[in-house]
Amino acid sequence: MRACIYRGKIEGNSCNCTNYRDMIHPPMLPLAFCEQCPFRREPDFFAQTERLQLQLQHSGKYTPQPRACGGCGAFKARDGATQFVWPYWAGGANGDELRFSIRSVEANYRGTAKITIVGDRPAWYRGHVIDQPRIAQCANRPYRDMLAKMRTIATHPEIDAECVWMMDDVYLLQPVTWDDLDTPRAWRYVDSGRNQWQRRKQKTMAALRMRSKPNYDYATHLPHTLEKSKLANLWRIHDLDNNTFLWEVLYGNEYRGKPWGTRPFFARLDSGRTVAEIQKKTAGASVLNHYATAWTPAMRQFLERRFPRPAVGELATVGYRAPVRQVQRQTQRRVKRRPRHTHRAVIEAKQRQAECGTS
């Protein structure tokens, strides 16, 4: 006689669990694992899916899941074009990251991609743009401006009923389908109030808990598939005219199912690296995102080699080299200086003048 891991006794095929004494284990399952015990610990699906995908990738057998046709292995394109939408503010860009983000979509989306920018029109682009200036100065301006652009995406007649939300520093490195982008992917939420972004996320998660919704962290900087009607509904549910929440966290927890982890599908770089290091770090990844501090001449060189073909609507710019703005991690400390009349040299000079005058 062996002991069940759930405090019961096992005799033959029977598990005498303290709550379910008459359960019979299926013959294909180990006796020591009671599949139906209500106290069974829920598996860590983030760790399991990441470990499985990494193992399959390293063994050379990794296949992106789920398949568009249900697992037969053949690619089945969506009917019609898929609209990719970038909310964009030119003043916040470090360089021309948007150029390579658009190129990557046209190169690697398995289907017909329709490109739309909501916000400022780049000087080098003549494609479809819905003009929307940045909102006036107000509290939480960066977050309110993003919400304003997202509301335009949810209501504008030139945006399709379903679309893909992008950022200017997100790139498709490998061929991907709608199903790849539509698969929910998130991080574990770690409660932290160390900066304004994390405090904003705290408030968003609290609003979701009030509605008994899960708290998965969908603010991953991955592309997000959207339905306009559901996106517009967030303004009614969470009163986004008066509350400044993170829309992608709201949308994912309100409308998506249990998410997968992000690796190895997604790679994110947080610091400047050489071209060789970038290639190594992104090997096997389908989507790349980088911090502002990682936008360097080496990153631009990597993207220019990866996506040399100009996008539809991109103007030819002979000899053009976009500036790479150096982003500092911390603002420089302001030094308080003494008034000039208190400097020792000025005081001594005045004393000499006074002595010369008296002599």
C-alpha positions as CSV (number, residue, x, y, z in Angstrom):
1,M,0.0,0.0,0.0
2,R,1.3,3.4,-1.0
3,A,0.4,6.9,0.2
4,C,-1.4,9.3,-2.1
5,I,0.3,12.7,-2.3
6,Y,-3.1,14.2,-1.3
7,R,-3.1,12.5,2.1
8,G,-5.1,9.5,1.0
9,K,-4.4,5.8,0.7
10,I,-3.9,3.9,-2.6
11,E,-5.1,0.3,-2.9
12,G,-4.9,-1.0,-6.4
13,N,-6.5,1.6,-8.6
14,S,-8.5,3.3,-5.8
15,C,-7.4,6.6,-4.3
16,N,-8.9,7.1,-0.9
17,C,-8.5,10.9,-0.8
18,T,-9.9,12.6,2.3
19,N,-12.5,14.4,0.1
20,Y,-13.2,11.9,-2.6
21,R,-13.0,8.3,-1.3
22,D,-14.5,6.5,-4.2
23,M,-12.6,8.0,-7.1
24,I,-11.0,5.6,-9.6
25,H,-7.8,6.7,-11.4
26,P,-7.7,6.4,-15.2
27,P,-5.4,3.6,-16.1
28,M,-3.1,5.9,-18.2
29,L,-2.3,8.2,-15.2
30,P,0.2,7.5,-12.4
31,L,-1.6,6.4,-9.2
32,A,0.3,9.0,-7.2
33,F,-1.3,11.9,-9.2
34,C,-5.0,12.4,-8.5
35,E,-6.1,14.5,-11.5
36,Q,-9.5,15.3,-10.0
37,C,-8.5,16.1,-6.4
38,P,-9.8,19.7,-5.7
39,F,-6.6,20.5,-3.7
40,R,-4.3,19.8,-6.6
41,R,-1.9,22.6,-7.0
42,E,-2.4,24.6,-10.2
43,P,0.7,24.3,-12.5
44,D,2.8,27.3,-13.3
45,F,1.8,27.7,-16.9
46,F,4.2,30.6,-17.6
47,A,7.2,28.5,-16.6
48,Q,5.8,25.3,-18.3
49,T,5.1,26.9,-21.7
50,E,8.4,28.8,-21.8
51,R,10.4,25.7,-20.7
52,L,8.6,23.5,-23.3
53,Q,9.1,26.0,-26.2
54,L,12.7,26.6,-25.4
55,Q,13.3,22.8,-25.2
56,L,11.6,22.2,-28.5
57,Q,13.5,25.1,-30.1
58,H,16.9,23.9,-28.9
59,S,16.1,20.3,-30.1
60,G,15.3,21.7,-33.6
61,K,11.6,20.6,-33.4
62,Y,10.0,23.9,-32.3
63,T,6.9,24.9,-34.3
64,P,5.0,28.1,-33.5
65,Q,1.6,27.4,-32.0
66,P,-1.3,27.5,-32.6
67,R,-1.4,26.7,-36.3
68,A,-3.6,28.7,-38.5
69,C,-5.3,25.6,-39.9
70,G,-5.7,23.7,-36.6
71,G,-2.4,21.8,-36.6
72,C,-2.1,20.4,-40.1
73,G,1.1,22.4,-40.8
74,A,-0.2,24.3,-43.8
75,F,-0.5,28.1,-43.8
76,K,-4.0,29.5,-44.3
77,A,-4.1,33.3,-44.9
78,R,-6.8,35.5,-43.5
79,D,-9.4,36.9,-45.9
80,G,-8.6,40.4,-46.9
81,A,-5.9,42.7,-45.6
82,T,-4.8,43.2,-42.0
83,Q,-4.5,46.7,-40.8
84,F,-1.4,47.6,-38.6
85,V,-1.8,50.8,-36.6
86,W,1.0,52.8,-35.0
87,P,0.1,55.7,-32.5
88,Y,3.0,58.0,-33.2
89,W,4.4,61.3,-31.7
90,A,7.5,62.5,-33.6
91,G,8.8,64.5,-30.7
92,G,9.2,61.3,-28.6
93,A,11.1,59.3,-31.2
94,N,14.8,58.8,-30.9
95,G,15.4,58.4,-34.6
96,D,13.6,56.7,-37.5
97,E,12.7,53.5,-35.6
98,L,9.2,53.7,-37.2
99,R,10.8,53.3,-40.7
100,F,12.1,49.8,-39.8
101,S,9.0,48.8,-37.8
102,I,6.9,49.4,-40.9
103,R,9.4,47.6,-43.2
104,S,9.5,44.6,-40.9
105,V,5.7,44.2,-41.0
106,E,5.6,44.4,-44.8
107,A,8.5,41.9,-45.0
108,N,7.3,39.3,-42.4
109,Y,3.6,39.4,-42.0
110,R,2.1,36.4,-43.7
111,G,-0.8,38.0,-45.4
112,T,-1.6,41.5,-46.9
113,A,-0.6,44.3,-44.5
114,K,-2.3,47.7,-44.5
115,I,-0.2,50.4,-42.8
116,T,-1.8,53.3,-40.8
117,I,-0.2,55.9,-38.5
118,V,-2.3,57.8,-36.0
119,G,-0.6,61.0,-34.9
120,D,2.3,62.8,-36.6
121,R,3.3,62.2,-40.2
122,P,7.1,61.5,-40.6
123,A,8.8,63.7,-43.2
124,W,10.0,60.6,-45.0
125,Y,6.5,58.9,-45.3
126,R,3.6,59.4,-47.7
127,G,1.4,56.5,-46.8
128,H,-1.9,56.5,-44.8
129,V,-1.8,58.8,-41.8
130,I,-4.7,59.9,-39.6
131,D,-3.4,63.3,-38.4
132,Q,-3.8,63.8,-34.6
133,P,-1.6,66.3,-32.8
134,R,-0.4,65.6,-29.3
135,I,-2.9,66.8,-26.7
136,A,-2.3,70.0,-24.7
137,Q,-0.3,70.1,-21.5
138,C,-2.1,68.4,-18.7
139,A,-1.6,66.0,-15.8
140,N,-0.3,62.5,-17.0
141,R,0.1,63.9,-20.5
142,P,2.0,60.9,-22.0
143,Y,-0.7,58.5,-20.8
144,R,-3.6,60.7,-21.7
145,D,-2.2,61.3,-25.2
146,M,-1.9,57.5,-25.8
147,L,-5.5,57.1,-24.6
148,A,-6.6,59.9,-27.0
149,K,-5.0,58.1,-29.9
150,M,-6.4,54.7,-28.8
151,R,-9.9,56.3,-28.8
152,T,-9.3,57.4,-32.3
153,I,-8.4,53.9,-33.3
154,A,-11.6,52.6,-31.6
155,T,-13.9,55.1,-33.3
156,H,-12.4,56.3,-36.6
157,P,-14.1,55.1,-39.8
158,E,-10.7,54.5,-41.5
159,I,-9.7,51.9,-38.9
160,D,-10.9,48.4,-39.6
161,A,-13.1,46.4,-37.2
162,E,-10.1,44.3,-36.4
163,C,-6.5,45.6,-36.4
164,V,-3.0,45.1,-34.9
165,W,-1.6,47.8,-32.5
166,M,2.1,48.4,-32.9
167,M,4.8,50.6,-31.5
168,D,7.5,52.4,-33.4
169,D,10.3,50.3,-31.7
170,V,8.6,46.9,-32.3
171,Y,9.8,44.8,-35.2
172,L,8.7,41.5,-36.8
173,L,11.9,39.5,-37.2
174,Q,10.4,36.3,-38.5
175,P,7.3,35.5,-40.7
176,V,4.3,35.6,-38.4
177,T,0.5,35.0,-38.9
178,W,-2.5,36.6,-37.4
179,D,-2.8,33.6,-35.1
180,D,0.7,34.2,-33.9
181,L,-0.1,37.8,-33.0
182,D,-3.5,36.9,-31.6
183,T,-2.2,34.4,-29.2
184,P,-2.4,36.0,-25.7
185,R,1.1,36.5,-24.2
186,A,1.8,38.2,-20.8
187,W,4.2,38.4,-17.9
188,R,3.5,37.7,-14.3
189,Y,2.4,40.8,-12.6
190,V,4.9,42.0,-9.9
191,D,3.4,44.7,-7.7
192,S,5.8,47.6,-7.5
193,G,5.5,51.4,-7.0
194,R,9.1,52.4,-7.8
195,N,8.2,54.7,-10.6
196,Q,5.2,56.5,-12.3
197,W,4.7,53.7,-14.8
198,Q,4.5,51.0,-12.1
199,R,2.2,53.2,-10.0
200,R,-0.1,53.6,-13.0
201,K,-0.1,49.8,-13.4
202,Q,-1.0,49.4,-9.8
203,K,-4.1,51.5,-10.2
204,T,-5.0,49.6,-13.4
205,M,-4.7,46.2,-11.7
206,A,-6.8,47.5,-8.7
207,A,-9.6,48.5,-11.1
208,L,-9.5,45.0,-12.7
209,R,-9.7,43.3,-9.3
210,M,-12.8,45.4,-8.5
211,R,-14.4,43.6,-11.4
212,S,-13.0,40.2,-10.4
213,K,-10.8,40.1,-13.4
214,P,-7.3,38.5,-13.5
215,N,-4.1,40.6,-13.2
216,Y,-1.9,39.4,-16.0
217,D,0.7,42.0,-17.1
218,Y,-0.1,42.6,-20.8
219,A,2.2,45.7,-21.0
220,T,4.8,43.6,-22.7
221,H,5.5,45.9,-25.7
222,L,4.3,43.1,-28.0
223,P,1.9,43.7,-30.9
224,H,-1.8,43.4,-29.8
225,T,-4.7,42.3,-31.9
226,L,-7.8,44.5,-31.3
227,E,-11.5,44.6,-32.0
228,K,-12.7,48.1,-32.2
229,S,-16.0,47.5,-30.4
230,K,-14.2,45.9,-27.4
231,L,-11.6,48.7,-27.3
232,A,-14.3,51.3,-27.3
233,N,-16.2,49.5,-24.6
234,L,-13.3,50.1,-22.2
235,W,-14.2,53.7,-22.0
236,R,-17.6,52.8,-20.7
237,I,-16.5,50.1,-18.3
238,H,-13.6,51.9,-16.8
239,D,-14.5,55.6,-17.4
240,L,-11.3,56.3,-19.2
241,D,-12.3,59.9,-19.7
242,N,-11.6,60.5,-16.0
243,N,-9.4,57.5,-15.1
244,T,-5.9,57.2,-16.5
245,F,-5.3,53.4,-16.8
246,L,-3.1,51.3,-19.1
247,W,-5.4,50.3,-21.9
248,E,-3.4,47.2,-23.0
249,V,-3.6,45.8,-19.5
250,L,-7.3,46.4,-19.3
251,Y,-8.0,45.0,-22.8
252,G,-5.9,41.8,-22.2
253,N,-7.5,41.0,-18.8
254,E,-11.0,41.9,-19.9
255,Y,-11.2,40.0,-23.2
256,R,-8.3,37.5,-23.5
257,G,-8.0,34.0,-22.2
258,K,-5.3,32.5,-20.1
259,P,-2.0,33.8,-21.6
260,W,1.2,32.2,-22.6
261,G,4.7,33.4,-21.7
262,T,6.6,35.7,-24.1
263,R,9.7,33.6,-24.6
264,P,11.1,32.6,-27.1
265,F,8.6,34.4,-29.3
266,F,9.7,37.8,-28.0
267,A,13.1,39.4,-27.4
268,R,13.7,42.7,-25.6
269,L,17.0,44.6,-25.4
270,D,17.6,47.1,-22.6
271,S,21.0,48.5,-23.5
272,G,23.3,49.2,-26.4
273,R,25.1,46.3,-28.0
274,T,27.2,45.5,-31.0
275,V,25.5,44.1,-34.2
276,A,26.9,40.6,-33.5
277,E,25.5,40.7,-29.9
278,I,22.1,41.9,-31.2
279,Q,22.0,39.0,-33.7
280,K,22.8,36.5,-31.0
281,K,20.2,37.9,-28.5
282,T,17.5,37.9,-31.2
283,A,18.2,34.4,-32.7
284,G,15.0,32.5,-32.8
285,A,12.8,35.4,-31.8
286,S,9.8,36.5,-33.9
287,V,9.4,39.9,-32.4
288,L,12.0,42.4,-31.1
289,N,11.5,45.5,-28.9
290,H,14.2,47.7,-27.4
291,Y,14.5,50.3,-24.7
292,A,15.3,53.9,-25.7
293,T,18.8,53.4,-24.4
294,A,19.3,50.5,-26.9
295,W,18.6,52.7,-29.9
296,T,22.2,53.1,-31.1
297,P,24.0,53.2,-34.4
298,A,24.6,49.5,-34.1
299,M,20.9,48.8,-33.6
300,R,20.1,50.9,-36.7
301,Q,22.7,49.1,-38.7
302,F,21.3,45.7,-37.6
303,L,17.8,46.8,-38.7
304,E,19.0,48.3,-42.0
305,R,20.7,45.1,-42.9
306,R,17.7,43.0,-41.9
307,F,15.2,45.2,-43.7
308,P,16.9,46.9,-46.7
309,R,13.8,47.2,-48.8
310,P,11.9,50.5,-48.4
311,A,8.2,50.3,-47.3
312,V,5.3,51.2,-49.6
313,G,4.9,55.0,-49.1
314,E,8.5,55.5,-47.9
315,L,10.3,58.3,-49.7
316,A,13.8,57.7,-51.1
317,T,16.3,59.6,-49.0
318,V,19.7,59.4,-50.7
319,G,22.5,59.7,-48.2
320,Y,20.0,60.1,-45.3
321,R,21.2,59.1,-41.9
322,A,18.8,59.6,-39.0
323,P,20.2,61.0,-35.8
324,V,20.4,58.7,-32.9
325,R,19.5,60.6,-29.8
326,Q,21.5,59.7,-26.7
327,V,19.1,59.0,-23.9
328,Q,20.4,59.4,-20.4
329,R,19.2,57.0,-17.7
330,Q,18.9,59.8,-15.2
331,T,18.4,63.6,-15.5
332,Q,21.5,65.6,-14.7
333,R,21.7,67.1,-11.2
334,R,21.2,70.8,-11.1
335,V,24.1,72.5,-9.3
336,K,23.2,75.5,-7.2
337,R,25.8,78.2,-7.6
338,R,26.7,81.0,-5.3
339,P,26.1,84.6,-6.4
340,R,29.2,86.1,-8.1
341,H,29.7,88.9,-5.4
342,T,30.4,86.2,-2.8
343,H,33.2,84.6,-4.7
344,R,36.6,84.9,-3.0
345,A,38.3,86.3,-6.2
346,V,35.7,89.1,-6.5
347,I,36.0,89.9,-2.7
348,E,39.8,90.1,-2.9
349,A,39.6,92.3,-6.0
350,K,37.3,94.8,-4.3
351,Q,39.6,94.8,-1.3
352,R,42.6,95.7,-3.5
353,Q,40.6,98.5,-5.2
354,A,39.6,99.9,-1.7
355,E,43.3,99.8,-0.6
356,C,44.5,101.6,-3.8
357,G,41.8,104.2,-3.3
358,T,42.8,105.0,0.3
359,S,46.5,105.1,-0.5
